[in-house]
Amino acid sequence: MRKKKIIVVMASIFSLAVSMTACSGKDEKKSSGEKVVLRILENDTAKEEGYLDELISAFNEKYKDQGIEAVDANMDEYSDLAANGPYGYGPDVLYQANDKLMTYAEDKHILAINPEDYECYGTTAKEAWSAFDISIDGKTYTCGIPVNVQEPMLFYREDLIPENWESEWDKDSNQVPDFFENWNDLYKLSKQLRDSDSSANKDEKFGFMSSFNNLYLNANFFLSYGAYIFGKDDAGIYDSSDIGFAKGDAANGIEALIQFASVMDEGCIDDTIITNRYDKLGNGSYFCSVSTPDTYSLFIAKLALHYEEDGLSETEANEKARENLKMIELPALMPADGDLSKDSSTMKDSDWVKTVVMGGVNGYGISSYTEHRDEAKLFVDFATSYEMINKRTQILGIAPTRSDVAKENGGTADTIFASLESGRIMLMPSIKAVDQIWKPVQTLMGDFAKEPFRSDAEKKYAKKDDINTALEKASKDIYDAIYTLSDK
């Protein structure tokens, strides 16, 4: 029986490359009265903040008379569908970033869908849908339903902005502090805060803080300088043999990364800052940090907790936290030569490059291994409805792909979409090969960030040639992982 089941599943998976009809085929109906249980895999933040419970409860209430029940898959958000799905351990529906969902789709683990079957279709931008497109045998299929747009955002404490910012930090008098507009002034402010830290261990005043071993959050140090992830062929299809981390003036960007690491602490080398950024921003040790929009609620929770510890009521603490925590895009200008120490007031337009960040679109996919395709489709349609995306936005602070929800909740999503269209956001490639970029590049980024903490005798990247050599080696390691080693 197991062999027959596997044969049937594999035939269904193979059909994705043959026809759209086979991909969206109907379930075999269960016997009368038998309950259909859908296993839902959501991200950890949605679970921790209670959104998944609300989503499941609302869905189950609506469909209680139809014998359909959704449950938490109780799996880690990064569980491997490719490994678990064929054996019946995977979820029926999963929420992931476009690069991960489309990696699964490339290997036929995710069902193709008809976007027009979903109520959210008419209110969701084409750029969001296209993040889930895949070409097979000359045909394009869509394998995900968009929920929210992601890009690295700057989270900062408005109450910690220098009191003299209008006179000292607004050279163009546009009522926006210079350190939110260019990286040189953000570096200057960060250095001033470090130099003024009089605590015994010099660990209480920091400016901008980031774990530099995270490529997604710090890709601006590559992409702004002409580097790229994978090139594209004449048809606009990604060419995974063209690996671009050492291209353009990438070494200039890495010099800027190393320079910024010098006004942080050694937590920038590993995951320390990613782990402690919520608490450190909350207690005022960090002026600002980088994260994605869907972590807004985590920053709010920590900041409110500190206010409660200071004696405010829960309601007062939450109100004050929302007043003082702000989320904006990263500064739009980086120094073309990578030198953050230059006085921005002396720099011409040609001395800057525009900041380019890595972005993505998160959404739902339906597992190819589900036995309940129709019911899974009902769940996704419900989960991407106006009501539930609006609730997700309010609870988690996401940038929704639904234009009606974005309009209802403010301008963050509109700003992000404008950046996507203008080229400020480079979406993660939706191909399987992207899996191979993270380890070699992020390991190298951590090593770059360690440079300021090495003695002069131990320095590894004193020259641009040293940086270029390291970037070229990382690119070769990625190539080998995709091609050479994969054949062994």
C-alpha positions, 0 to 999 in steps of 0.5 A: 500500500505504501508503494502505491501511495508513493507512486500516486504522489509522485505522479501528481507531482510530475503533473505540475510540469505537464498541465495546470489542470493536474496541478489544481485537481480535485480531492478524492472525497472522504466518506460522509461525516469524516472530518478533514484536518488541515495542518498549518505551518506558520512563522514563529512570530505569528505563533508567539504573538497569537495571530495563528490562534486567531486565524485558526479559531476564526476559520474553524468557526466559519467551517465547523458545519462543513467538517473542516478543521485547521490545526497548528502543524506544531513544526519549526517554521523552517521545517523541510517540506521536501524531506517530510512531505513524501512521508506524510509528516509535512503541513497541508499549508505553509507560510514562507518567503518566496525564495523558500516556497519557490525552491519547493515549487522547483522540485514539485513539492508545492502545487501551482494555483490559479491566482484568479481563484483567490479573493485577494487577486484583484487587490494584490500587486502584480509584483507580489504575484510574480515573486511566486512564478515559475517557468516549466517547459515554456509555461509560467505557473504561480505557486504561492499566494502573497501576504506581505512584502519584506525588506530590511527596515530601520527601527529606532527610538524617536525619544532618543533622537538628539535634541539638537538634530534640527540645528546640527543634523538637518543640513538641507532643512527638510525636517528629516534628520540626516542620519535617516537619509545617508549612511555617513551621518548614521555612522557619525551619530553612532560613533558619537554615541560610542565615544560618549559612553561613560559606562564601566564596560562601554556597553550602554550607548550604541547607534546603529546595530546589526548582526553582519553575518546576516546577508538578507538584512545587510545585503545593501553593502553588496547590492548598492555597489553593483554586486548581485546574487545571480545574473539573468539571461536575455529572457530575464531568467536567472542564471545560477552560474553567474554569481555576482557577489564580487562584481562591481565595486563590492569591495567598497561596500565591504569596507563600509561594513568593516568601518561600521563594525568598528563602532559596534561591539563583537556581537556584530560578528554573530547572531548576538545583535539579532537575538538582543535587538528587541531588548537593547532597543527597549532599554535604550542601549541601541538607538536603532537596529535593522529588522523586517516589518513583521517583527514590529510587534516584538520591538513594541512588546519589549519597549512596553515591558521596560515602560511597565518596569518604570511604573506605567500601567500596561495600557500606558506602556503600550501607548508610549511604546507606539509613540516612541518606536518608529519604523522607516526604510534604511538611509537611501544614500551610501558613499560611493567609495565606501568611506563612511568617515567623510563629512556628508556636507562636503560630498557631491551627488556623484559621491553617493550611490543609492542604497539597494536592499534585498527584499522578499514576498511572504505568502502561502503555499499548498503542499503537493502532498496534501490529501485535501486540496480543495479544503487547503484552498479554502483555508488560504482564501480565508487567510488572505481575506481582507479581515484576516490580513487586516488583523495580521497587519494590526497584530504583527505590523506587516506590510500587506500586499493587499492594497485595501489593507495597506490603505486602511493601515497606513503608508508603509506598504505603499512606500515599500512597493514604490521602492520595489518598482524603483529598483531600491529592493532586489527580490531574493531569486525564486530559484532553488540555487539560492539555497547555496548562497547563505552559508558561504557569504554569511560566514564571510560577512561575519569574518569581515565584521571581525576585522576591527577587533583583530590586532594589526598583525592579525588583519586580513582585509587591509587592502581591497585586493584582499576583500576581492579575493575573499569575495571571489572565493565565496562565489566559487564555493557557491558555484561548486555547491550548485554544480560541481559538488551536486554531481557527486 
